[in-house]
């Protein structure tokens, strides 16, 4: 960490070939076109109702408990990073009765559910793992593996006393604002019926696993599961990386080649008798370059305020405009940003306009993607397989992946890439998986098919909060999402959304959005409590002004319709007029974090009313 080769060094080792921009653009269009389909999100199948057993919690037994009928100051829906960091900041501010309500059997959210072999963070641990400084934890690796991240969640829970009041294995059924009493009423599937003065919502963007709607999916007679509910009883091994020893006589199919599959495949390729990787669109696989963190080095940098400095440094390098400071993190995210910035700096003065900058961005992107494609060629011994593993789209069209064993896994004798030429798996039978008329008989199918995105929020969370006058959030947002700062919604007093959209929208390090929101919430709640306010609510005018400001920007730079389909661009379908509201602060993440720091520390909380006599 902080030493050794950099991304640029690695890239330089791959022989550069001249870039033919027109040919690349043409190839991108052709690859996108062959993947386009008319059914968009409808191509996927809801698991609930069809394969309920795929959604069960394989990790923790459900403990019986008495229903809650009390009152708490703050109830938070979701026990992942959002709930943990908000709970932590509230506790620090002296709000002691914080209750987190969580579907899983412990804290962790995505890291509770995703325990598949090889799971690790894609953004450097030093900035990805929240509250490292507060909890005194040094990450063991530049990119920590899932068990360590789950432990950090548990550590936060313990450090801040969040376990005492938490409700696990509990699903919200109703969340409604009681105008007469100025409280939120919360009912759950465990018979709870309690109230809270404030609520926070942090259900995460990717919380509902989905299956591909492949004909015959119910016919398969072998074993099957989704990666977010890994069945170690069947595969052997454990989340710490022990070999999946029960697969040595098994033929395994994995469907999907997204960020999850990229981490799983090396483990399956080493363990299974035969592994068939069914690919519809290849992921871009850049260098990972993971390594242990040296305690001496860590001690030298971990001076007070270090994590906030690192967070800001990464965001300035990755998402900032203009000159960036020294790059502390040095990873694939900052590498791409650096290349784009350098190209822009090299532009003659008369081309430093939006068109010139977009062209510079495209050039940097082509260069990066060529390197990534050449890496596949350099690593994978079978030339045909290498060719099929090449990604033909711009890097941010899909989630960029970073791995040093995924491409290598295709050199294992057991591993077979079954490329579907963009069409996907044709059919599933009792015995296996069919592509282009060929049936691959397998004992087990692992669905690495991702999570619902772009489906209605209430479908993913299972509840639809009701605000003033009983208005549902889905009704209020029928024409598009409306908030101030991505957090406050008019008609929904004392409620806080903890997420990135309509705020910093920093995708490359999602937890930064959350830890920053937690600070805002704790300052608002502290102010309300100190001044005896019963209700805190954004005015309609302030919300409208914020939304208008958002709409004045350039829109999203990722997931454009020109990209190959995926969840970043609504599976290649016109997302409708509502999509223009899924944006961030027009001046970017760095500017948002600066702006919001001023807003919340000024003491004025402009646009938000604090009412004592509601
Ligand atoms: P994705 O949605 O990214 O991938 C799903 C995969 O299933 C795609 O390869 C998709 O192909 C494929 N697929 C869907 N339908 C079919 C079909 N009919 N036939 C064949 N293949 C099919 O899900 P992931 O779980 O991989 O990742 C989801 C997100 O979770 C990531 O984008 C990332 O944000 C996050 N993540 C983060 C990690 C980290 O930070 N360490 C690790 C893992 C995930 P196609 O591409 O053609 O649609």
Boltz pocket constraint, residues with backbone or C-beta under 6 A from the ligand:
constraints:
  - pocket:
      binder: B
      contacts: [[A, 119], [A, 120], [A, 121], [A, 122], [A, 123], [A, 206], [A, 212], [A, 213], [A, 214], [A, 255], [A, 256], [A, 257], [A, 258], [A, 259], [A, 260], [A, 261], [A, 263], [A, 278], [A, 279], [A, 280], [A, 281], [A, 399], [A, 420], [A, 423], [A, 424], [A, 425], [A, 448], [A, 449], [A, 450], [A, 451], [A, 565], [A, 566], [A, 567]]
      max_distance: 6.0
